[in-house]
Amino acid sequence: MTQFITLAGFHTDSLIVTQFTRAYAKDHMLAYVNLVQRAEEKFHVETLTHQKWSGAELIDTMLATITGGLASTSAMGQGNTEAQFKAVATKRKTEEQFSVLLD
């Protein structure tokens, strides 16, 4: 069983990396949005909002405690990926945002 999981993991990693790099060469960050973020959202993949997996909230809390809330940066601040997904209804379509770069 272990060999199958290792083999399957190796090939699935290779497949998505190949697909992504080819699409990225053509579409730049739009390839990331289309191949990764939208698929993660569609299939409810927990790492879509990766900040909670990286410990960002813990680090922000520690930083705020140490600096008395005076830190000028934070991983979970305005503009992070998680906040962007919460505000998606008010944003332009991704294709519109990237159209200037792709033209």
N, CA, C and O atoms as a printed pandas DataFrame, in Angstrom:
     atom_number atom_name residue_name chain_id  residue_number  x_coord  y_coord  z_coord
0              1         N          MET        A               1    0.824   -1.195    0.000
1              2        CA          MET        A               1    0.000    0.000    0.000
2              3         C          MET        A               1    0.863    1.252    0.000
3              4         O          MET        A               1    0.566    2.208   -0.716
4              5         N          THR        A               2    1.917    1.258    0.785
5              6        CA          THR        A               2    2.782    2.430    0.857
6              7         C          THR        A               2    3.381    2.755   -0.499
7              8         O          THR        A               2    3.473    3.923   -0.879
8              9         N          GLN        A               3    3.786    1.735   -1.224
9             10        CA          GLN        A               3    4.374    1.962   -2.536
10            11         C          GLN        A               3    3.364    2.620   -3.481
11            12         O          GLN        A               3    3.730    3.505   -4.256
12            13         N          PHE        A               4    2.103    2.198   -3.423
13            14        CA          PHE        A               4    1.078    2.786   -4.273
14            15         C          PHE        A               4    0.883    4.262   -3.941
15            16         O          PHE        A               4    0.814    5.098   -4.842
16            17         N          ILE        A               5    0.795    4.580   -2.669
17            18        CA          ILE        A               5    0.596    5.968   -2.256
18            19         C          ILE        A               5    1.771    6.827   -2.695
19            20         O          ILE        A               5    1.581    7.939   -3.188
20            21         N          THR        A               6    2.978    6.319   -2.517
21            22        CA          THR        A               6    4.167    7.056   -2.936
22            23         C          THR        A               6    4.169    7.246   -4.447
23            24         O          THR        A               6    4.458    8.339   -4.935
24            25         N          LEU        A               7    3.850    6.198   -5.185
25            26        CA          LEU        A               7    3.811    6.264   -6.643
26            27         C          LEU        A               7    2.724    7.222   -7.114
27            28         O          LEU        A               7    2.956    8.039   -8.006
28            29         N          ALA        A               8    1.544    7.124   -6.519
29            30        CA          ALA        A               8    0.440    8.011   -6.893
30            31         C          ALA        A               8    0.785    9.465   -6.575
31            32         O          ALA        A               8    0.520   10.357   -7.380
32            33         N          GLY        A               9    1.369    9.702   -5.417
33            34        CA          GLY        A               9    1.774   11.057   -5.051
34            35         C          GLY        A               9    2.807   11.624   -6.008
35            36         O          GLY        A               9    2.724   12.783   -6.411
36            37         N          PHE        A              10    3.773   10.805   -6.364
37            38        CA          PHE        A              10    4.818   11.228   -7.299
38            39         C          PHE        A              10    4.211   11.645   -8.635
39            40         O          PHE        A              10    4.560   12.692   -9.180
40            41         N          HIS        A              11    3.306   10.826   -9.157
41            42        CA          HIS        A              11    2.726   11.107  -10.470
42            43         C          HIS        A              11    1.722   12.259  -10.433
43            44         O          HIS        A              11    1.659   13.040  -11.382
44            45         N          THR        A              12    0.943   12.383   -9.371
45            46        CA          THR        A              12    0.008   13.511   -9.302
46            47         C          THR        A              12    0.758   14.826   -9.148
47            48         O          THR        A              12    0.371   15.832   -9.742
48            49         N          ASP        A              13    1.829   14.830   -8.356
49            50        CA          ASP        A              13    2.659   16.036   -8.246
50            51         C          ASP        A              13    3.240   16.410   -9.608
51            52         O          ASP        A              13    3.207   17.572  -10.013
52            53         N          SER        A              14    3.765   15.419  -10.299
53            54        CA          SER        A              14    4.367   15.660  -11.609
54            55         C          SER        A              14    3.350   16.197  -12.599
55            56         O          SER        A              14    3.647   17.110  -13.370
56            57         N          LEU        A              15    2.153   15.633  -12.579
57            58        CA          LEU        A              15    1.102   16.062  -13.497
58            59         C          LEU        A              15    0.717   17.520  -13.272
59            60         O          LEU        A              15    0.695   18.301  -14.224
60            61         N          ILE        A              16    0.416   17.902  -12.040
61            62        CA          ILE        A              16   -0.023   19.277  -11.794
62            63         C          ILE        A              16    1.113   20.269  -12.010
63            64         O          ILE        A              16    0.878   21.377  -12.493
64            65         N          VAL        A              17    2.329   19.892  -11.663
65            66        CA          VAL        A              17    3.458   20.801  -11.893
66            67         C          VAL        A              17    3.648   21.025  -13.388
67            68         O          VAL        A              17    3.883   22.154  -13.820
68            69         N          THR        A              18    3.548   19.970  -14.175
69            70        CA          THR        A              18    3.674   20.106  -15.625
70            71         C          THR        A              18    2.556   20.959  -16.201
71            72         O          THR        A              18    2.811   21.858  -17.003
72            73         N          GLN        A              19    1.319   20.687  -15.800
73            74        CA          GLN        A              19    0.180   21.475  -16.283
74            75         C          GLN        A              19    0.331   22.945  -15.887
75            76         O          GLN        A              19    0.113   23.847  -16.696
76            77         N          PHE        A              20    0.702   23.159  -14.642
77            78        CA          PHE        A              20    0.805   24.530  -14.143
78            79         C          PHE        A              20    1.923   25.305  -14.838
79            80         O          PHE        A              20    1.714   26.447  -15.248
80            81         N          THR        A              21    3.089   24.713  -14.975
81            82        CA          THR        A              21    4.206   25.454  -15.585
82            83         C          THR        A              21    3.924   25.798  -17.042
83            84         O          THR        A              21    4.290   26.877  -17.507
84            85         N          ARG        A              22    3.284   24.901  -17.755
85            86        CA          ARG        A              22    2.934   25.193  -19.154
86            87         C          ARG        A              22    1.888   26.301  -19.232
87            88         O          ARG        A              22    1.993   27.196  -20.071
88            89         N          ALA        A              23    0.894   26.247  -18.374
89            90        CA          ALA        A              23   -0.138   27.286  -18.364
90            91         C          ALA        A              23    0.441   28.619  -17.873
91            92         O          ALA        A              23    0.080   29.680  -18.382
92            93         N          TYR        A              24    1.334   28.559  -16.889
93            94        CA          TYR        A              24    1.934   29.789  -16.345
94            95         C          TYR        A              24    2.765   30.512  -17.405
95            96         O          TYR        A              24    2.770   31.742  -17.464
96            97         N          ALA        A              25    3.459   29.751  -18.232
97            98        CA          ALA        A              25    4.260   30.357  -19.294
98            99         C          ALA        A              25    3.383   31.183  -20.237
99           100         O          ALA        A              25    3.828   32.182  -20.803
100          101         N          LYS        A              26    2.144   30.754  -20.394
101          102        CA          LYS        A              26    1.219   31.442  -21.292
102          103         C          LYS        A              26    0.377   32.496  -20.579
103          104         O          LYS        A              26    0.247   33.620  -21.064
104          105         N          ASP        A              27   -0.195   32.136  -19.427
105          106        CA          ASP        A              27   -1.188   32.991  -18.770
106          107         C          ASP        A              27   -0.721   33.653  -17.477
107          108         O          ASP        A              27   -1.477   34.403  -16.861
108          109         N          HIS        A              28    0.496   33.389  -17.065
109          110        CA          HIS        A              28    1.053   33.973  -15.847
110          111         C          HIS        A              28    0.198   33.611  -14.629
111          112         O          HIS        A              28   -0.236   32.465  -14.512
112          113         N          MET        A              29   -0.053   34.559  -13.721
113          114        CA          MET        A              29   -0.771   34.249  -12.482
114          115         C          MET        A              29   -2.208   33.791  -12.708
115          116         O          MET        A              29   -2.800   33.162  -11.831
116          117         N          LEU        A              30   -2.761   34.092  -13.846
117          118        CA          LEU        A              30   -4.099   33.606  -14.156
118          119         C          LEU        A              30   -4.110   32.075  -14.199
119          120         O          LEU        A              30   -5.126   31.452  -13.892
120          121         N          ALA        A              31   -2.998   31.480  -14.573
121          122        CA          ALA        A              31   -2.881   30.014  -14.562
122          123         C          ALA        A              31   -3.027   29.491  -13.137
123          124         O          ALA        A              31   -3.681   28.472  -12.916
124          125         N          TYR        A              32   -2.433   30.170  -12.184
125          126        CA          TYR        A              32   -2.556   29.777  -10.771
126          127         C          TYR        A              32   -4.012   29.859  -10.317
127          128         O          TYR        A              32   -4.522   28.953   -9.658
128          129         N          VAL        A              33   -4.661   30.940  -10.673
129          130        CA          VAL        A              33   -6.066   31.125  -10.291
130          131         C          VAL        A              33   -6.926   30.019  -10.901
131          132         O          VAL        A              33   -7.724   29.393  -10.204
132          133         N          ASN        A              34   -6.763   29.781  -12.191
133          134        CA          ASN        A              34   -7.608   28.808  -12.886
134          135         C          ASN        A              34   -7.311   27.365  -12.506
135          136         O          ASN        A              34   -8.235   26.586  -12.272
136          137         N          LEU        A              35   -6.038   26.999  -12.441
137          138        CA          LEU        A              35   -5.686   25.595  -12.196
138          139         C          LEU        A              35   -5.653   25.213  -10.725
139          140         O          LEU        A              35   -5.895   24.056  -10.381
140          141         N          VAL        A              36   -5.359   26.166   -9.859
141          142        CA          VAL        A              36   -5.175   25.821   -8.454
142          143         C          VAL        A              36   -6.288   26.399   -7.578
143          144         O          VAL        A              36   -7.053   25.649   -6.971
144          145         N          GLN        A              37   -6.378   27.712   -7.512
145          146        CA          GLN        A              37   -7.327   28.314   -6.580
146          147         C          GLN        A              37   -8.776   27.927   -6.860
147          148         O          GLN        A              37   -9.512   27.579   -5.937
148          149         N          ARG        A              38   -9.183   27.982   -8.103
149          150        CA          ARG        A              38  -10.584   27.640   -8.410
150          151         C          ARG        A              38  -10.867   26.162   -8.155
151          152         O          ARG        A              38  -11.954   25.810   -7.695
152          153         N          ALA        A              39   -9.907   25.302   -8.447
153          154        CA          ALA        A              39  -10.087   23.869   -8.172
154          155         C          ALA        A              39  -10.145   23.623   -6.668
155          156         O          ALA        A              39  -10.962   22.829   -6.202
156          157         N          GLU        A              40   -9.281   24.300   -5.903
157          158        CA          GLU        A              40   -9.328   24.156   -4.444
158          159         C          GLU        A              40  -10.687   24.602   -3.905
159          160         O          GLU        A              40  -11.259   23.958   -3.026
160          161         N          GLU        A              41  -11.182   25.688   -4.433
161          162        CA          GLU        A              41  -12.484   26.192   -3.980
162          163         C          GLU        A              41  -13.599   25.207   -4.362
163          164         O          GLU        A              41  -14.460   24.889   -3.541
164          165         N          LYS        A              42  -13.576   24.735   -5.597
165          166        CA          LYS        A              42  -14.613   23.809   -6.081
166          167         C          LYS        A              42  -14.674   22.530   -5.255
167          168         O          LYS        A              42  -15.758   22.033   -4.948
168          169         N          PHE        A              43  -13.509   22.000   -4.899
169          170        CA          PHE        A              43  -13.461   20.727   -4.178
170          171         C          PHE        A              43  -13.295   20.903   -2.666
171          172         O          PHE        A              43  -13.033   19.938   -1.949
172          173         N          HIS        A              44  -13.448   22.141   -2.188
173          174        CA          HIS        A              44  -13.388   22.456   -0.753
174          175         C          HIS        A              44  -12.080   21.967   -0.118
175          176         O          HIS        A              44  -12.088   21.320    0.930
176          177         N          VAL        A              45  -10.965   22.286   -0.767
177          178        CA          VAL        A              45   -9.652   21.916   -0.248
178          179         C          VAL        A              45   -9.271   22.910    0.849
179          180         O          VAL        A              45   -9.256   24.120    0.622
180          181         N          GLU        A              46   -8.972   22.402    2.014
181          182        CA          GLU        A              46   -8.713   23.245    3.192
182          183         C          GLU        A              46   -7.554   24.218    3.000
183          184         O          GLU        A              46   -7.571   25.300    3.586
184          185         N          THR        A              47   -6.558   23.870    2.206
185          186        CA          THR        A              47   -5.387   24.736    2.072
186          187         C          THR        A              47   -5.627   25.925    1.152
187          188         O          THR        A              47   -4.706   26.705    0.911
188          189         N          LEU        A              48   -6.832   26.080    0.638
189          190        CA          LEU        A              48   -7.142   27.257   -0.170
190          191         C          LEU        A              48   -6.804   28.522    0.604
191          192         O          LEU        A              48   -6.168   29.434    0.076
192          193         N          THR        A              49   -7.234   28.569    1.856
193          194        CA          THR        A              49   -6.873   29.692    2.729
194          195         C          THR        A              49   -5.689   29.232    3.572
195          196         O          THR        A              49   -5.835   28.827    4.726
196          197         N          HIS        A              50   -4.521   29.309    2.959
197          198        CA          HIS        A              50   -3.311   28.708    3.520
198          199         C          HIS        A              50   -2.780   29.398    4.774
199          200         O          HIS        A              50   -1.975   28.808    5.495
200          201         N          GLN        A              51   -3.203   30.616    5.050
201          202        CA          GLN        A              51   -2.690   31.311    6.224
202          203         C          GLN        A              51   -2.942   30.532    7.513
203          204         O          GLN        A              51   -2.078   30.485    8.389
204          205         N          LYS        A              52   -4.121   29.922    7.634
205          206        CA          LYS        A              52   -4.425   29.198    8.867
206          207         C          LYS        A              52   -3.581   27.931    9.005
207          208         O          LYS        A              52   -3.403   27.423   10.112
208          209         N          TRP        A              53   -3.065   27.424    7.898
209          210        CA          TRP        A              53   -2.210   26.235    7.934
210          211         C          TRP        A              53   -0.760   26.600    8.227
211          212         O          TRP        A              53    0.008   25.754    8.684
212          213         N          SER        A              54   -0.384   27.825    7.974
213          214        CA          SER        A              54    1.017   28.229    8.127
214          215         C          SER        A              54    1.344   28.755    9.515
215          216         O          SER        A              54    2.516   28.973    9.823
216          217         N          GLY        A              55    0.336   28.965   10.365
217          218        CA          GLY        A              55    0.575   29.521   11.691
218          219         C          GLY        A              55    0.590   31.036   11.700
219          220         O          GLY        A              55    1.038   31.649   12.669
220          221         N          ALA        A              56    0.102   31.651   10.620
221          222        CA          ALA        A              56    0.149   33.103   10.498
222          223         C          ALA        A              56   -0.607   33.808   11.623
223          224         O          ALA        A              56   -0.140   34.822   12.143
224          225         N          GLU        A              57   -1.762   33.282   11.997
225          226        CA          GLU        A              57   -2.532   33.922   13.075
226          227         C          GLU        A              57   -1.767   33.885   14.392
227          228         O          GLU        A              57   -1.778   34.862   15.141
228          229         N          LEU        A              58   -1.111   32.782   14.680
229          230        CA          LEU        A              58   -0.320   32.655   15.904
230          231         C          LEU        A              58    0.817   33.668   15.906
231          232         O          LEU        A              58    1.049   34.343   16.908
232          233         N          ILE        A              59    1.517   33.774   14.799
233          234        CA          ILE        A              59    2.633   34.725   14.705
234          235         C          ILE        A              59    2.126   36.156   14.843
235          236         O          ILE        A              59    2.747   36.966   15.532
236          237         N          ASP        A              60    1.006   36.479   14.198
237          238        CA          ASP        A              60    0.432   37.824   14.315
238          239         C          ASP        A              60    0.061   38.141   15.764
239          240         O          ASP        A              60    0.291   39.255   16.236
240          241         N          THR        A              61   -0.508   37.169   16.464
241          242        CA          THR        A              61   -0.884   37.367   17.872
242          243         C          THR        A              61    0.358   37.608   18.717
243          244         O          THR        A              61    0.380   38.500   19.565
244          245         N          MET        A              62    1.382   36.814   18.480
245          246        CA          MET        A              62    2.637   36.997   19.225
246          247         C          MET        A              62    3.249   38.365   18.933
247          248         O          MET        A              62    3.699   39.056   19.847
248          249         N          LEU        A              63    3.264   38.752   17.661
249          250        CA          LEU        A              63    3.821   40.049   17.272
250          251         C          LEU        A              63    3.049   41.202   17.913
251          252         O          LEU        A              63    3.641   42.168   18.395
252          253         N          ALA        A              64    1.726   41.087   17.911
253          254        CA          ALA        A              64    0.904   42.129   18.525
254          255         C          ALA        A              64    1.147   42.203   20.028
255          256         O          ALA        A              64    1.158   43.292   20.601
256          257         N          THR        A              65    1.340   41.057   20.667
257          258        CA          THR        A              65    1.603   41.026   22.110
258          259         C          THR        A              65    2.948   41.664   22.426
259          260         O          THR        A              65    3.058   42.477   23.344
260          261         N          ILE        A              66    3.951   41.298   21.675
261          262        CA          ILE        A              66    5.309   41.806   21.916
262          263         C          ILE        A              66    5.409   43.296   21.663
263          264         O          ILE        A              66    6.084   44.007   22.409
264          265         N          THR        A              67    4.745   43.781   20.618
265          266        CA          THR        A              67    4.869   45.197   20.253
266          267         C          THR        A              67    3.763   46.062   20.851
267          268         O          THR        A              67    3.702   47.263   20.589
268          269         N          GLY        A              68    2.892   45.456   21.651
269          270        CA          GLY        A              68    1.786   46.214   22.227
270          271         C          GLY        A              68    0.792   46.671   21.169
271          272         O          GLY        A              68    0.131   47.697   21.325
272          273         N          GLY        A              69    0.695   45.896   20.087
273          274        CA          GLY        A              69   -0.247   46.231   19.019
274          275         C          GLY        A              69    0.257   47.278   18.050
275          276         O          GLY        A              69   -0.511   47.783   17.231
276          277         N          LEU        A              70    1.546   47.617   18.131
277          278        CA          LEU        A              70    2.096   48.682   17.287
278          279         C          LEU        A              70    2.811   48.167   16.045
279          280         O          LEU        A              70    3.412   48.961   15.322
280          281         N          ALA        A              71    2.767   46.868   15.775
281          282        CA          ALA        A              71    3.438   46.319   14.592
282          283         C          ALA        A              71    2.784   46.869   13.334
283          284         O          ALA        A              71    1.561   46.992   13.269
284          285         N          SER        A              72    3.588   47.195   12.345
285          286        CA          SER        A              72    3.052   47.774   11.116
286          287         C          SER        A              72    2.741   46.715   10.059
287          288         O          SER        A              72    2.174   47.030    9.013
288          289         N          THR        A              73    3.104   45.473   10.326
289          290        CA          THR        A              73    2.833   44.403    9.364
290          291         C          THR        A              73    2.160   43.233   10.064
291          292         O          THR        A              73    2.317   43.030   11.268
292          293         N          SER        A              74    1.409   42.469    9.283
293          294        CA          SER        A              74    0.833   41.235    9.793
294          295         C          SER        A              74    0.481   40.337    8.619
295          296         O          SER        A              74    0.103   40.812    7.547
296          297         N          ALA        A              75    0.608   39.048    8.831
297          298        CA          ALA        A              75    0.304   38.092    7.772
298          299         C          ALA        A              75   -1.181   38.028    7.484
299          300         O          ALA        A              75   -1.580   37.765    6.349
300          301         N          MET        A              76   -2.001   38.261    8.486
301          302        CA          MET        A              76   -3.447   38.149    8.334
302          303         C          MET        A              76   -4.113   39.501    8.118
303          304         O          MET        A              76   -5.327   39.631    8.280
304          305         N          GLY        A              77   -3.333   40.494    7.756
305          306        CA          GLY        A              77   -3.872   41.825    7.555
306          307         C          GLY        A              77   -4.696   41.955    6.289
307          308         O          GLY        A              77   -4.909   40.984    5.562
308          309         N          GLN        A              78   -5.151   43.161    6.042
309          310        CA          GLN        A              78   -5.971   43.443    4.875
310          311         C          GLN        A              78   -5.191   43.105    3.604
311          312         O          GLN        A              78   -4.010   43.433    3.492
312          313         N          GLY        A              79   -5.839   42.462    2.667
313          314        CA          GLY        A              79   -5.202   42.156    1.390
314          315         C          GLY        A              79   -4.639   40.752    1.293
315          316         O          GLY        A              79   -4.145   40.362    0.235
316          317         N          ASN        A              80   -4.700   39.978    2.375
317          318        CA          ASN        A              80   -4.188   38.611    2.274
318          319         C          ASN        A              80   -5.182   37.746    1.503
319          320         O          ASN        A              80   -6.317   38.155    1.260
320          321         N          THR        A              81   -4.750   36.563    1.129
321          322        CA          THR        A              81   -5.585   35.681    0.308
322          323         C          THR        A              81   -6.913   35.377    0.973
323          324         O          THR        A              81   -7.952   35.412    0.313
324          325         N          GLU        A              82   -6.904   35.082    2.257
325          326        CA          GLU        A              82   -8.136   34.723    2.950
326          327         C          GLU        A              82   -9.128   35.883    2.922
327          328         O          GLU        A              82  -10.320   35.677    2.691
328          329         N          ALA        A              83   -8.644   37.093    3.154
329          330        CA          ALA        A              83   -9.523   38.267    3.118
330          331         C          ALA        A              83  -10.046   38.497    1.709
331          332         O          ALA        A              83  -11.183   38.935    1.533
332          333         N          GLN        A              84   -9.228   38.208    0.706
333          334        CA          GLN        A              84   -9.661   38.390   -0.675
334          335         C          GLN        A              84  -10.816   37.465   -1.017
335          336         O          GLN        A              84  -11.733   37.863   -1.736
336          337         N          PHE        A              85  -10.789   36.234   -0.515
337          338        CA          PHE        A              85  -11.879   35.308   -0.793
338          339         C          PHE        A              85  -13.164   35.746   -0.113
339          340         O          PHE        A              85  -14.251   35.538   -0.652
340          341         N          LYS        A              86  -13.056   36.345    1.056
341          342        CA          LYS        A              86  -14.247   36.831    1.751
342          343         C          LYS        A              86  -14.870   38.014    1.026
343          344         O          LYS        A              86  -16.078   38.235    1.110
344          345         N          ALA        A              87  -14.038   38.778    0.308
345          346        CA          ALA        A              87  -14.522   39.978   -0.373
346          347         C          ALA        A              87  -14.735   39.750   -1.865
347          348         O          ALA        A              87  -14.881   40.712   -2.619
348          349         N          VAL        A              88  -14.757   38.505   -2.297
349          350        CA          VAL        A              88  -14.805   38.194   -3.731
350          351         C          VAL        A              88  -16.020   38.799   -4.426
351          352         O          VAL        A              88  -15.937   39.122   -5.611
352          353         N          ALA        A              89  -17.117   38.959   -3.748
353          354        CA          ALA        A              89  -18.325   39.500   -4.375
354          355         C          ALA        A              89  -18.151   40.949   -4.804
355          356         O          ALA        A              89  -18.847   41.409   -5.709
356          357         N          THR        A              90  -17.251   41.665   -4.180
357          358        CA          THR        A              90  -17.069   43.072   -4.505
358          359         C          THR        A              90  -15.926   43.305   -5.481
359          360         O          THR        A              90  -15.695   44.443   -5.890
360          361         N          LYS        A              91  -15.216   42.268   -5.860
361          362        CA          LYS        A              91  -14.070   42.425   -6.748
362          363         C          LYS        A              91  -14.437   42.136   -8.193
363          364         O          LYS        A              91  -15.400   41.426   -8.483
364          365         N          ARG        A              92  -13.649   42.700   -9.085
365          366        CA          ARG        A              92  -13.809   42.392  -10.498
366          367         C          ARG        A              92  -13.387   40.955  -10.747
367          368         O          ARG        A              92  -12.669   40.368   -9.938
368          369         N          LYS        A              93  -13.824   40.394  -11.846
369          370        CA          LYS        A              93  -13.405   39.052  -12.206
370          371         C          LYS        A              93  -11.885   39.018  -12.338
371          372         O          LYS        A              93  -11.265   39.998  -12.752
372          373         N          THR        A              94  -11.306   37.900  -11.989
373          374        CA          THR        A              94   -9.859   37.741  -12.049
374          375         C          THR        A              94   -9.326   38.034  -13.439
375          376         O          THR        A              94   -8.293   38.688  -13.587
376          377         N          GLU        A              95  -10.021   37.555  -14.454
377          378        CA          GLU        A              95   -9.571   37.780  -15.829
378          379         C          GLU        A              95   -9.474   39.279  -16.137
379          380         O          GLU        A              95   -8.560   39.707  -16.842
380          381         N          GLU        A              96  -10.411   40.077  -15.613
381          382        CA          GLU        A              96  -10.379   41.512  -15.834
382          383         C          GLU        A              96   -9.173   42.137  -15.154
383          384         O          GLU        A              96   -8.540   43.037  -15.705
384          385         N          GLN        A              97   -8.855   41.657  -13.950
385          386        CA          GLN        A              97   -7.732   42.208  -13.214
386          387         C          GLN        A              97   -6.406   41.930  -13.926
387          388         O          GLN        A              97   -5.499   42.762  -13.914
388          389         N          PHE        A              98   -6.306   40.756  -14.541
389          390        CA          PHE        A              98   -5.060   40.368  -15.187
390          391         C          PHE        A              98   -5.003   40.729  -16.664
391          392         O          PHE        A              98   -3.957   40.565  -17.293
392          393         N          SER        A              99   -6.092   41.212  -17.227
393          394        CA          SER        A              99   -6.138   41.464  -18.666
394          395         C          SER        A              99   -5.082   42.469  -19.108
395          396         O          SER        A              99   -4.535   42.346  -20.204
396          397         N          VAL        A             100   -4.794   43.443  -18.289
397          398        CA          VAL        A             100   -3.766   44.440  -18.628
398          399         C          VAL        A             100   -2.408   43.765  -18.761
399          400         O          VAL        A             100   -1.636   44.103  -19.658
400          401         N          LEU        A             101   -2.112   42.829  -17.893
401          402        CA          LEU        A             101   -0.834   42.140  -17.939
402          403         C          LEU        A             101   -0.723   41.178  -19.109
403          404         O          LEU        A             101    0.367   40.959  -19.637
404          405         N          LEU        A             102   -1.850   40.603  -19.513
405          406        CA          LEU        A             102   -1.834   39.593  -20.567
406          407         C          LEU        A             102   -1.890   40.172  -21.971
407          408         O          LEU        A             102   -1.563   39.481  -22.936
408          409         N          ASP        A             103   -2.296   41.416  -22.100
409          410        CA          ASP        A             103   -2.389   42.045  -23.432
410          411         C          ASP        A             103   -1.043   42.460  -23.966
411          412         O          ASP        A             103   -0.957   43.001  -25.069
